[in-house]
Every structure is written in C-alpha cells, then in structure tokens.
Amino acid sequence: MNMPSAVPVAAGGPLPRRLVGYGTEALPDSTARFPDGVAFRVEIPSVEGELCLETALSEAERLDVPVRRISQGSGVMLQTDAELDRMAAIAAAAGIEVSLFARPNASWGVSATTKASAGATFAPAARGPEQLRAVVDDIVRAAEHGFRSVLVADVGVLSVFKELRDAGDLPSDMQAKVSVMLPVSNPATAEVVVGLGADTINLPTDLSLAQIASIRAVVDVPLDIYIESPDNIGGFLRYEELAELVRVAAPVYLKFGLRNAPDVYPSGTHLESVAAGLTTERVRRARLGMERLVRDGVAIETSEPRAAGLAVPVVDGDG
C-alpha cells in the first residue's frame, strides 16, 4: 500500500510529562489472526445496493484502502432478484465479502413497544413466528443468490441459522455475522452466541479496550469494531485507539461508519445518491484510519482478495 512512513510523536526525546499516560500495556496482545495471518481487515458498513457497492470498490481503489468486507443494513428483502444477482457478481469478481442483513425485525413491523421510550431494547428482535419465518426466508434467499454471509440480530434466528447449516439446508460455508444490534457486551454472552453459530461478532460501540480484551480471551472468531459509529449507536470516533484495538482484538474487522450522517434505513432508489455519497466518505474515513495506523507504527499487512475466511459470494461458474 502507498502509505507514509511512520513518524514518532516526539522524535528526538521523551514525551513531556503532561502527555504521558499509564496506557494499556497491561492488556494482553492477541496472538490470534485471520487464516492468512493478518491481524485486521477493513469493513465498510451501510453499503446499500449495487450503486453503493460499486462506489465503495472504486473509492477503495482510488484511495488505496484494502476493503475486504462490505455490509448492508436494509436487508435481503428490499433487493430484487436481479439486484441480488448483480451485487453477488460484482463482489465475486472483486473477491470481497458482502454481508446482507436478514430482515425484518420488530422496529420495521407493527410493534407498538418499539415506539415506546424503552423501545430500542426490543427493536432488533424478530417479533413472533411470522417475522422469524420472514428472516429465515431472507437468509435462504441470500444463499440462493450466492451470498455466503448474513447479518443476524436475534438469538433465535441465530440458532435456526445454525440448525439449517448443520443440516445442509444452508451451504456449509455460509457465515452468520452477529449485528451490533444484538449486544454482546461480556465474555459469557460472546461464548453463547458463538455456540449458537456466530462466525463473527460486531461488538457494542462503547466497550473499553479492557472489556474487548476480556471477550477476545474466550472466543476465537473475528470481532467487528466500529472505529467511527453512527450517531444512533453512539457516534464515537476511536481513531486514536486504532493501534491498541488491533493489538488486543485481533483478528478484527475495523469498521468505518459515519457520525453526523442521516439514517438511510431502509434504503432504496429514492435515497441512492445520498447513500452513495455516504459510502464515499466512509471509504475516506478508512483511509484516515490506515494512515493513523502507520503513524502509530502498525504494519499495514492486508488480506488479498478471496483470502481464506472471507465469505465471498459464489456465482455461476465458481462451482
């Protein structure tokens, strides 16, 4: 990658006392890695549809950002068959993973509770057997169109996903990406969701380095961590923690969302230009993150397209 040389914060001498903190050196280094040996991969979230996918890939090439995973929030249900086929083909050609949200959930239905003051607690759940079936239909439909990764936000859905995969009703290489909307805030919960079939876990946006390290100590699956998160899930910018996040959380997907941006879910052609513009900036944020890592002395070792562990779509001719 074309990255600048790392520059020490205080070249030529020790830091002034007022800049010296106790740091996080006591937290253990994670020795786990992705199958190809790298410590981190880059994910761009909220890539809503074909135009946004093409935008993300072209911007990643222009800015020399090693994007290896794309995630989408509007769900399989809001894509036509032709749109799914085109997205799968684009991603397969690029050798990247695309993870589509399995929808709907309570907040998208007729639930009155989700509109209450504490409704956010209930919003991600699949409400009743009707929504459970609909979400499972989304997962099966994604697989039928070649996708090998879906976002899951409900523990019951996750358990059904595992049953279907174990029974051969879903491809054996199909992955479940646990959404940030299913809060995995402690090591015990992490163990539970991995036992239910999770292949990768998007942690809550506000966990400390020590809390993240405690989860890494008990599970081996990749952790997905927002470096910048949308306002509705915290609005945090954690760029100064990037090097430590890689050190303690590897293998980790560094996820670049956007603060101060409109919520476009559920998206569609009526929001296409807005969503594409947001995608452009998310890739730029990822470039900022890569440059920050270099300044902090972290080697930019990146996975190649189609690297082991990436849930790249399978299209006709791929076998």
N, C-alpha and C positions, 0 to 999 in steps of 0.2 A: 504493500500500500504506500501511497505517497503521503507520508506523514512527516511533520517537522521533527527535528531532533529534540530529545528531552532536555529541559533546562532546569537546573536546581532552583528551588525557591530563593535560596540565599547563597548564591555562588560566591565562594571566597571566604566563607566564615560561618560560624554557628548562627542560628536564628536568635533574634533578640528575645529576651525572656518573655516579653508580653505575647509573643507568637508561639511559645512552646506550650503544648498541652500534654496531658497524660496519654492521649492516644488510645488505640485499641490493640496494642501489641500483644496483650494477654489473650486475645481471641485466637483460637487455633486456625492455622492455614488449612483450607480444604485441599486435600490431595486428590479428590475425585475429579474426573474430567469427562468430557464427551467421548464417544467411542474413538474419534480420530485424535484424541489427545489435547484438544484445545480447552481453555478454561471458560471462554464465553462465546456467545453468538449474539447477533443483533436481531431484534424483532421490531417490526413497525406495526402498531395496532390500528384498529379502526380504518382499515383499508376496505372501503365499501364499494365493491363491484369492480367490473372489468376496467373502466377508465382509471380508477384509483390504483388498481394493481399495476397497470402499465405505467402510471405516473411514478409509483414507488420504485419500480425497476429502472426507469430511465433516470430518475434523480439519483438513485444509488450508484449508477454507473458514472453519472456526471460528477458526483461529489466523492467518488471512490469510497463508498461506505459498503461494508460487507454484509448486506442484508441477506439473511438466510431463512427467516420466517416472517410470514405475513399473517395477521389475524384480522378477523372481520366480526362485527358485532350485530349486524341486522338479521343474521340468520339465513340458513339454507332456504327457509320458507319464502323469503322475499326475492329469490332469484329464479328466473325462468330456467327451463331445462337447457335452452340454448346458451344462456348466460353462464350457467354452471359449467357446461362443456367448454366454453371459450376460456373461462378462468382456469380450469384444470389444465387445458392445453398450454396456456401462457406460462403457468407455474412449472409444469413438467419440462417445458423447453428451457426454462431458466434454471431448473434443478433446485428449486426452493420449496419449502413447506408452506402450505396455505391451510390455516385452521379456521373453519367456519363455525359460527355459534349455532348450537342446536336450540331452537326456539319452538314454541313461545314460552312465556313464564307468567306468573301472576300479575305483574305490573302491566302486561300487554293484554290482559283479558278484562273480565268484568268484576274483578275483585274490588270490593269497597274498602277492605282493610288496607290495601296498599296505598290508598289515598289518605289514610289517617296519619296522625302525627308520628307514629312509630312504624309507618307502613314500609319503610325501606328494608326493615328486617324480613318482611315476607315477600318482597318484590321478586327475588330471583327464583322462587320455588315454582316447580311445576304443580299447578293447582288442580287437584283431582285427577281421576283416571283419564279424563278427556285430554288434558294438557300433557300428561305423561305419555299417552299414545302418540300425540302430535310431535312431541320432542323426539321420541324414538323413531317416528317416521322420518323426521329431519335427518337423523343420524344415518338411517338406512339409505335414504335418498342421496346423501352426500357420498356414501360409499359406492353407490351405483353409478355415480358420475365420476368416479375415480379418485375422490378426495380420501386422504388417509389420516386426517386429523379433524376433530371436532371439539369445540368449547362446551364444557358442561358446567352448570351452576347449581345442580341439585343432587343430593346424595343418592336418592332413589334412582334417578336417571343414570348416575354413575354405576350403580350396582347392576342395573339392567344391561347397560353397555357391556360390562364385564361378562355377564352371563351369555349374551349374544356372541361376543368374541370367542369365549371359551367353547361355545357350542358349534362354532364355524359358521354362524349366521351373519357375522361380520368378518371382513378379512383379518387374518392373524396379525397383519402389520398395521391395523387401524389403531390410532392413538387417541386417548382422552386427555385433553388439556383442561385442567381444572381452572375455572374462571376466577378472577379476583372477587367476583360476586358471591362465591362460596368461601367464606372466610376461614382460612387455615392459619390460625394465629398462634399455635403452640405445637410442640413435638408430638403430643398424643394424637391430635387431630390429623397431623401430617401422616402418621402411621396408619390411621384409619382409612384415609382417602386413597393411599397407595394400596392398601389391602383390598379396597373396593375397585381397583383397576386404573387409578390415575397414573399416567405416564409422565406428566409434567404438571407442576403446581404454580399458579400465579399467586404469590403471597400478597396479603394486605399491604397497602402502600405505606403504612406508618410503622412498620416493625423496625426496631433498632437493629444495629449490627449484631449485638449480643443475642437478641431474640432470633434473628435469622440464622446465626451460627448454631443455636440450640436445635433448630429444625434440621439443618444440614447434618448434624451429628447422628440423626436417627433415620434419615431417608437418603437414598442414592439417586433418585430421579432428578432431572433438571429443575431448577427453581426459576420462575419468571418474575422479574422485579422491575417495577416502574422506576425509571430514573427521573422522568417527569410524568406526573399523573394529571389527568383531567380534574377540573375543579370539583366535580360531583363525587370523586373518590379521594379527595384530599388536597389536590392542587400543589403537591410537593415537588420541589426541584432538588435532586440529590446528586448533582454533578460532582460536587466536591468529595462525595463518598464513593465515587466510582471505583477507584483502585481498591479500596477496602472491601467493597461489595464483591468484586471479582475474587479477592483473596479468600474471603470467608465463605462465599456461597457457591463457588464453582462446583459443578458445571451450571452456569447461569445464563439465561436469556436476558440481555439488557434491553429493556422495553422503553421506547421513547414516545410517550404521549404528548399532550399539549395542555398547558394551563391557559386560561383566558381564551377559550375556544368554545364555540357553540356545540351543544349536544345534538348530533345529527341522527341519533337512533329513534325510530327505524328510518334508514336512508332509502334513497331511490333516485330516479332521474330528476325529480324536482329539486334535489339538493346536490346534484352531481358536481357542479362547478365548485361549490363550497367544499364538498368533501375532498375533491381533488386538490384544492388549494391547501387544505389542512394536511393532506398527505405529503405534499411538497415540503411543508415546514417541519413535519415530523422527521423526514429524512435529513433535513438540515440540522435538526437537533441531534440526530445520531452522529452526524459529522462533528458537531461540537463535542459530543461525548468521546469520540475516538481521539480527537486532539487533546482533550483533557487527560485521557489515559496515558498518552505519550508523554505529556508534560510531567505526569506523576510517575514516570518510569516503568510503565506496564508495557510489555511487548505485545504488539498487535499481531497475534497469531490467529488466523482466521480459518474457518472450515471452507473447504471447496464446495461448490455446488454438488448436490447429490451425496453429500457426506453421510456416513453411517449415522443413524439416529434421526435424520431429517425425514419427516413424513411427506415426501414429495408425491404429488398426485400421480396416479397410474392411468395412462390413456391408451387408446388402441395402438397396438404396435409395441407397447412396453412389456407385454407378456402378462 
